[in-house]
Amino acid sequence: MKRQPVTDSWTANCAIIWILLSTVFSGGAMLLSSFSLLNRYGNMILLAIGVAGSIWGYVKLNGYPWSLKGLRLRRFRRPFPLLYMLCVLSALVGGAIHLPTNHDALCYRVPRLLHWLSTGQWHWIGGADNRMDFSGIGFEAMMLTPFAAFHTLRFAFLINVISYLLLPGLIFSVFTALGIKRSIAARWMWIIPCASCFAMEAGSIGNDLPPCVYVLAALYFGLKAIKTGRRRDVVLAILASALMTGIKAAGLPLLLPIAICMLWVFFKHPKLIFPAAGAALLATTISFVPIALANILNTGDWAGDSNSKLKIHDPVIGLAGNAIIIGSASLAPAIFPHAEKLNAWFNNSMANGPLNWIKVGFTDLRMTHPQLASEENSGLGLGVTAAVILGVIGAWRQLRIRRIASPGGLVFTGFWFALFFFMIKLGNCGAPRLIAPYYVGLIGLPLLLIQSGQVFREKWWRWSSLLLLLPILLALAMSPARPLLPMRTIVELLQDKGINNAILSRMDVVYRVYANRYDAYQQVRNLLPKNSTSIGFAGTGGESQYSFWLPIGTRRVSDFSLDQNGRLPDPSNFDAIVASTWGTKDRFGMTPLQLAERLDWEIAASIPVRSLASAEAIEWSVLVPKNRSKMIHESGPRF
């Protein structure tokens, strides 16, 4: 009898725990919300139930306690496994010593959690930043429980670290089950996680990495059900699929390759159809379905924004624009000093010139390549892309196109069709990051067509691929979001020695901004009147209200914007209003001073704050009722 690889067993055990824990947190949050118990104490109970229940469920299902046996640590002496392990350590250390700075998370994902916790339930917030309402809540549900229990984001990065640890085993298991040679899968299970979009997000609170694990887990347990015929495996596959869609609607097309796999299951085991239907019905509660229904009820559109400029109406334009953006990000190195020049050339000369016909229907057509690979703007990256291209070229004569018609080929082809649907529907400059869950399946197809793994054993391929992948370690060490090196000190020492150029000046600005991004508006918060508990927020969608909630539990922040009739809201419910010049112009078409005069309030204090390295400092003002400005709180930071 052929022995099953240890990685399959270890991966299955860990994946079961993760799927069950994710289900408990996501479903539990919905349950608590329905009883208005979505508060600190309710989440502390949920945290205890989730951890204890997941461990008990694992032992019950597997019949023996989890063990680290079989990890085969010797494998990490080899170059590619060692590179991956260094990425893991960098992410773990970086996430542990730095607070989160993910821009999207701080602008709308974390604030929406605070809004829900303030009322004890999920609700339609209805502010100027509609992302707080129509976006998937799967990742937030995972983050909510420890955040509510401990009142800190310090542990939130562990969601991505755990997901990153699960990637290699799941990649290997899915690849081999779909027909890729074991020797090829054993090498690529370490290479793919070193892609810029995966490695840079592993220590962050970005929400693009977990869907990768869920889609792979859905395929893994689906493929396992084909062999075992067990209901347990089908249920786990369906739960993983639902969790994947619950995080981001961008992952909905990935239901296609999963559906192909499940049809394969039902063809071999028809008796599993009814258990699967029951599981699917229950799994809708942790999927994108609840948010889609809320979007329809509140906006009339399942996606939440029927007038979004990101929607593509011409498939040709969508394909062309996304091909440019995704293709360029796939060729971008992890260290890219001339990224700004390339971005400026394309955005100014090409997008508004020869490619203007695309930009007419693809309004967000622009390049945003970072000089250092980042969690917010990176795609597959040059290292992994070059390794795939060189491997296909080296094995050109060994390609077997007929394998596309195999069951594995159909599943991998499903990923390409899913990407096609994504490209003709969404025009977002962040596409290289948004399609992170697609990359594993996209790469799997060319690997399946290669008859022999000889090319991947050749020295020229191993060394060239390794050299192109190595810069990701430097990007992780120098990342402004989570630097492992004292970069500000290094920059200052170089400037003191008389070395001062544009690159150093840019580095100085970037590291200073990121050092304060977690609590970017602390200086503004310190200007608030003493004992103010109700704050109106008049910033843009790119400015975070999170700082004004701190310390958590001491005040409530509400959006201050025009009502449905286009009139200014009644300010009497607020102790103060914080407003930026960008925010008041965007919301009301006036300055903070003009807003204060319209409300018959006054500006108590103003201060410039730079929250983005790509923009200059913006003036922020604290507006208070007249005769209250003398109560400005002048003590130091309170959190």
DAHUMO-V79005 format. One record per residue. N is the residue number from 1. RES is the residue in one small letter. PHI is phi in radians with two decimals (none if undefined). Layout:
BEGIN
<<N/RES/PHI> <N/RES/PHI>>
END
This chain:
BEGIN
<<1/m/none> <2/k/-1.29> <3/r/-1.32> <4/q/-1.34> <5/p/-1.15> <6/v/-1.04> <7/t/-1.04> <8/d/-1.08> <9/s/-1.13> <10/w/-1.12> <11/t/-1.11> <12/a/-1.05> <13/n/-1.07> <14/c/-1.21> <15/a/-1.13> <16/i/-1.05> <17/i/-1.01> <18/w/-1.19> <19/i/-1.14> <20/l/-1.14> <21/l/-1.12> <22/s/-1.09> <23/t/-1.15> <24/v/-1.12> <25/f/-1.17> <26/s/-1.22> <27/g/-1.17> <28/g/-1.13> <29/a/-1.11> <30/m/-1.14> <31/l/-1.16> <32/l/-1.06> <33/s/-1.09> <34/s/-1.14> <35/f/-1.89> <36/s/1.00> <37/l/-1.97> <38/l/-1.41> <39/n/-2.26> <40/r/-1.08> <41/y/-1.25> <42/g/-1.06> <43/n/-1.31> <44/m/-1.13> <45/i/-1.14> <46/l/-1.09> <47/l/-1.06> <48/a/-1.13> <49/i/-1.13> <50/g/-1.10> <51/v/-1.15> <52/a/-1.15> <53/g/-1.15> <54/s/-1.18> <55/i/-1.15> <56/w/-1.08> <57/g/-1.09> <58/y/-1.10> <59/v/-1.10> <60/k/-1.12> <61/l/-1.31> <62/n/-1.75> <63/g/1.41> <64/y/-2.71> <65/p/-1.21> <66/w/-1.16> <67/s/-2.38> <68/l/-1.52> <69/k/-1.11> <70/g/1.69> <71/l/-1.24> <72/r/0.87> <73/l/-1.11> <74/r/-1.09> <75/r/-1.06> <76/f/-1.36> <77/r/-1.41> <78/r/-1.42> <79/p/-0.99> <80/f/-1.20> <81/p/-1.06> <82/l/-1.13> <83/l/-1.05> <84/y/-1.09> <85/m/-1.09> <86/l/-1.15> <87/c/-1.13> <88/v/-1.07> <89/l/-1.10> <90/s/-1.11> <91/a/-1.15> <92/l/-1.14> <93/v/-1.17> <94/g/-1.06> <95/g/-1.19> <96/a/-1.32> <97/i/-1.67> <98/h/-2.16> <99/l/-1.32> <100/p/-1.08> <101/t/-2.30> <102/n/-1.03> <103/h/-1.11> <104/d/-1.07> <105/a/-1.07> <106/l/-1.31> <107/c/-1.42> <108/y/-2.43> <109/r/-1.30> <110/v/-1.28> <111/p/-1.00> <112/r/-1.15> <113/l/-1.07> <114/l/-1.17> <115/h/-1.11> <116/w/-1.14> <117/l/-1.13> <118/s/-1.20> <119/t/-1.91> <120/g/1.39> <121/q/-2.83> <122/w/-1.17> <123/h/-2.69> <124/w/-1.35> <125/i/-1.29> <126/g/1.27> <127/g/-1.51> <128/a/-1.17> <129/d/-1.61> <130/n/-1.23> <131/r/-1.11> <132/m/-1.13> <133/d/-1.84> <134/f/-1.57> <135/s/-1.37> <136/g/-1.02> <137/i/-1.96> <138/g/-1.04> <139/f/-1.18> <140/e/-1.11> <141/a/-1.11> <142/m/-1.18> <143/m/-1.36> <144/l/-1.09> <145/t/-1.06> <146/p/-1.19> <147/f/-1.13> <148/a/-1.20> <149/a/-1.25> <150/f/-1.93> <151/h/0.98> <152/t/-2.68> <153/l/-1.62> <154/r/-1.00> <155/f/-1.70> <156/a/-1.13> <157/f/-1.15> <158/l/-1.11> <159/i/-1.02> <160/n/-1.35> <161/v/-1.11> <162/i/-1.09> <163/s/-1.05> <164/y/-1.15> <165/l/-1.18> <166/l/-1.41> <167/l/-1.00> <168/p/-1.00> <169/g/-1.09> <170/l/-1.19> <171/i/-1.06> <172/f/-1.06> <173/s/-1.13> <174/v/-1.19> <175/f/-1.03> <176/t/-1.20> <177/a/-1.17> <178/l/-1.62> <179/g/1.87> <180/i/-1.30> <181/k/-1.05> <182/r/-1.01> <183/s/-1.12> <184/i/-1.30> <185/a/-1.08> <186/a/-1.14> <187/r/-1.56> <188/w/-1.34> <189/m/-1.10> <190/w/-1.68> <191/i/-1.32> <192/i/-1.03> <193/p/-1.11> <194/c/-1.48> <195/a/-1.04> <196/s/-0.98> <197/c/-1.14> <198/f/-1.45> <199/a/-1.11> <200/m/-1.30> <201/e/-1.62> <202/a/-1.08> <203/g/-1.85> <204/s/-1.91> <205/i/-2.01> <206/g/-1.19> <207/n/-1.96> <208/d/-1.71> <209/l/-1.42> <210/p/-0.96> <211/p/-1.02> <212/c/-1.08> <213/v/-1.21> <214/y/-1.15> <215/v/-1.18> <216/l/-1.19> <217/a/-1.14> <218/a/-1.07> <219/l/-1.17> <220/y/-1.03> <221/f/-1.28> <222/g/-1.10> <223/l/-1.16> <224/k/-1.20> <225/a/-1.13> <226/i/-1.07> <227/k/-1.42> <228/t/-1.63> <229/g/1.22> <230/r/-1.56> <231/r/-1.14> <232/r/-0.99> <233/d/-1.18> <234/v/-1.15> <235/v/-1.08> <236/l/-1.11> <237/a/-1.10> <238/i/-1.23> <239/l/-1.07> <240/a/-1.09> <241/s/-1.08> <242/a/-1.12> <243/l/-1.08> <244/m/-1.07> <245/t/-1.26> <246/g/-1.15> <247/i/-1.45> <248/k/-2.55> <249/a/-1.17> <250/a/-1.09> <251/g/-1.60> <252/l/-1.01> <253/p/-1.05> <254/l/-1.26> <255/l/-1.16> <256/l/-1.12> <257/p/-1.10> <258/i/-1.17> <259/a/-1.11> <260/i/-1.05> <261/c/-1.12> <262/m/-1.20> <263/l/-1.09> <264/w/-1.06> <265/v/-1.09> <266/f/-1.20> <267/f/-1.14> <268/k/-1.46> <269/h/-2.36> <270/p/-0.98> <271/k/-1.14> <272/l/-1.50> <273/i/-1.11> <274/f/-1.22> <275/p/-1.05> <276/a/-1.16> <277/a/-1.11> <278/g/-1.13> <279/a/-1.13> <280/a/-1.12> <281/l/-1.10> <282/l/-1.22> <283/a/-1.21> <284/t/-1.05> <285/t/-1.21> <286/i/-1.93> <287/s/-1.76> <288/f/-1.38> <289/v/-1.01> <290/p/-1.01> <291/i/-1.21> <292/a/-1.06> <293/l/-1.14> <294/a/-1.10> <295/n/-1.10> <296/i/-1.11> <297/l/-1.15> <298/n/-1.72> <299/t/-2.22> <300/g/1.45> <301/d/-2.28> <302/w/-1.09> <303/a/-1.49> <304/g/1.68> <305/d/-2.60> <306/s/-1.19> <307/n/-1.78> <308/s/-1.06> <309/k/-1.27> <310/l/-1.47> <311/k/-1.34> <312/i/-1.72> <313/h/-1.90> <314/d/-2.03> <315/p/-1.00> <316/v/-1.11> <317/i/-1.12> <318/g/-1.08> <319/l/-1.12> <320/a/-1.15> <321/g/-1.13> <322/n/-1.19> <323/a/-1.08> <324/i/-1.17> <325/i/-1.19> <326/i/-1.20> <327/g/-1.11> <328/s/-1.18> <329/a/-1.20> <330/s/-1.26> <331/l/-1.83> <332/a/-1.38> <333/p/-1.26> <334/a/-1.14> <335/i/-1.96> <336/f/-2.37> <337/p/-1.02> <338/h/-1.66> <339/a/-1.05> <340/e/-1.10> <341/k/-1.14> <342/l/-1.12> <343/n/-1.05> <344/a/-1.12> <345/w/-1.07> <346/f/-1.21> <347/n/-1.17> <348/n/-1.64> <349/s/-1.62> <350/m/-1.56> <351/a/-1.09> <352/n/-1.72> <353/g/-2.10> <354/p/-1.05> <355/l/-1.76> <356/n/-1.09> <357/w/-1.11> <358/i/-1.39> <359/k/-1.14> <360/v/-1.01> <361/g/-1.83> <362/f/-2.27> <363/t/-1.12> <364/d/-1.69> <365/l/-1.29> <366/r/-2.83> <367/m/-1.70> <368/t/-2.27> <369/h/-1.07> <370/p/-1.49> <371/q/-1.24> <372/l/-2.07> <373/a/-0.86> <374/s/-2.36> <375/e/-1.25> <376/e/-1.75> <377/n/-2.32> <378/s/-1.80> <379/g/-1.98> <380/l/-1.13> <381/g/1.56> <382/l/-1.10> <383/g/-1.01> <384/v/-1.23> <385/t/-1.05> <386/a/-1.13> <387/a/-1.09> <388/v/-1.18> <389/i/-1.09> <390/l/-1.11> <391/g/-1.15> <392/v/-1.15> <393/i/-1.10> <394/g/-1.16> <395/a/-1.88> <396/w/-0.93> <397/r/-1.31> <398/q/-1.75> <399/l/-1.18> <400/r/-2.10> <401/i/-1.08> <402/r/-1.10> <403/r/-1.18> <404/i/-1.06> <405/a/-1.40> <406/s/-1.30> <407/p/-0.96> <408/g/-1.11> <409/g/-1.09> <410/l/-1.16> <411/v/-1.14> <412/f/-1.12> <413/t/-1.11> <414/g/-1.02> <415/f/-1.14> <416/w/-1.20> <417/f/-1.18> <418/a/-1.08> <419/l/-1.09> <420/f/-1.03> <421/f/-1.10> <422/f/-1.05> <423/m/-1.19> <424/i/-1.54> <425/k/-1.95> <426/l/-2.17> <427/g/-2.01> <428/n/-2.21> <429/c/-1.14> <430/g/-1.55> <431/a/-0.94> <432/p/-0.99> <433/r/-1.47> <434/l/-1.11> <435/i/-1.61> <436/a/-0.90> <437/p/-1.18> <438/y/-1.47> <439/y/-1.04> <440/v/-1.05> <441/g/-1.18> <442/l/-1.12> <443/i/-1.26> <444/g/-1.06> <445/l/-1.11> <446/p/-1.10> <447/l/-1.18> <448/l/-1.15> <449/l/-1.33> <450/i/-1.38> <451/q/-1.22> <452/s/-2.28> <453/g/-1.56> <454/q/-1.03> <455/v/-1.05> <456/f/-1.38> <457/r/-1.73> <458/e/-1.21> <459/k/-1.07> <460/w/-1.08> <461/w/-1.29> <462/r/-1.10> <463/w/-1.28> <464/s/-1.17> <465/s/-1.15> <466/l/-1.11> <467/l/-1.11> <468/l/-1.34> <469/l/-1.52> <470/l/-0.99> <471/p/-1.00> <472/i/-1.10> <473/l/-1.17> <474/l/-1.17> <475/a/-1.10> <476/l/-1.15> <477/a/-1.22> <478/m/-1.81> <479/s/-0.92> <480/p/-1.04> <481/a/-1.23> <482/r/-2.56> <483/p/-1.18> <484/l/-1.62> <485/l/-1.93> <486/p/-1.30> <487/m/-1.13> <488/r/-1.13> <489/t/-1.17> <490/i/-1.09> <491/v/-1.10> <492/e/-1.11> <493/l/-1.11> <494/l/-1.14> <495/q/-1.21> <496/d/-1.14> <497/k/-1.45> <498/g/1.56> <499/i/-1.55> <500/n/-2.46> <501/n/-2.39> <502/a/-1.09> <503/i/-1.16> <504/l/-1.13> <505/s/-1.10> <506/r/-1.13> <507/m/-1.07> <508/d/-1.06> <509/v/-1.14> <510/v/-1.07> <511/y/-1.20> <512/r/-1.18> <513/v/-1.14> <514/y/-1.16> <515/a/-1.09> <516/n/-1.93> <517/r/-1.15> <518/y/-0.99> <519/d/-2.22> <520/a/-1.09> <521/y/-1.96> <522/q/-1.05> <523/q/-1.10> <524/v/-1.22> <525/r/-1.05> <526/n/-1.20> <527/l/-1.62> <528/l/-1.18> <529/p/-1.02> <530/k/-1.09> <531/n/1.15> <532/s/-1.28> <533/t/-2.07> <534/s/-2.15> <535/i/-2.03> <536/g/-1.62> <537/f/-1.96> <538/a/-2.24> <539/g/-1.95> <540/t/-1.56> <541/g/-1.18> <542/g/-1.67> <543/e/-2.10> <544/s/-1.53> <545/q/-1.61> <546/y/-1.01> <547/s/-0.98> <548/f/-1.44> <549/w/-1.45> <550/l/-1.42> <551/p/-1.10> <552/i/-1.05> <553/g/1.69> <554/t/-1.74> <555/r/-2.69> <556/r/-2.14> <557/v/-1.92> <558/s/-2.19> <559/d/-1.22> <560/f/-2.00> <561/s/-2.61> <562/l/-1.05> <563/d/-1.39> <564/q/-1.10> <565/n/-1.64> <566/g/1.34> <567/r/-1.91> <568/l/-1.16> <569/p/-1.28> <570/d/-1.25> <571/p/-1.45> <572/s/-1.15> <573/n/-1.45> <574/f/-1.96> <575/d/-1.43> <576/a/-2.81> <577/i/-2.21> <578/v/-1.80> <579/a/-2.46> <580/s/-1.80> <581/t/-1.10> <582/w/-1.13> <583/g/-1.11> <584/t/-1.20> <585/k/-1.19> <586/d/-1.21> <587/r/-1.53> <588/f/-2.14> <589/g/1.22> <590/m/-2.58> <591/t/-1.53> <592/p/-1.02> <593/l/-1.13> <594/q/-1.13> <595/l/-1.11> <596/a/-1.05> <597/e/-1.16> <598/r/-1.12> <599/l/-1.50> <600/d/1.09> <601/w/-1.89> <602/e/-2.50> <603/i/-1.53> <604/a/-1.37> <605/a/-2.89> <606/s/-2.42> <607/i/-2.73> <608/p/-1.41> <609/v/-2.33> <610/r/-1.89> <611/s/-1.86> <612/l/-2.22> <613/a/-1.20> <614/s/-1.51> <615/a/-2.38> <616/e/-1.32> <617/a/-1.10> <618/i/-1.96> <619/e/-1.30> <620/w/-1.98> <621/s/-2.21> <622/v/-1.87> <623/l/-1.74> <624/v/-2.39> <625/p/-1.02> <626/k/-1.02> <627/n/1.30> <628/r/-1.98> <629/s/-1.12> <630/k/-1.24> <631/m/-1.60> <632/i/-1.01> <633/h/-1.35> <634/e/-1.86> <635/s/-1.34> <636/g/-1.27> <637/p/-1.00> <638/r/-1.88> <639/f/-2.60>>
END
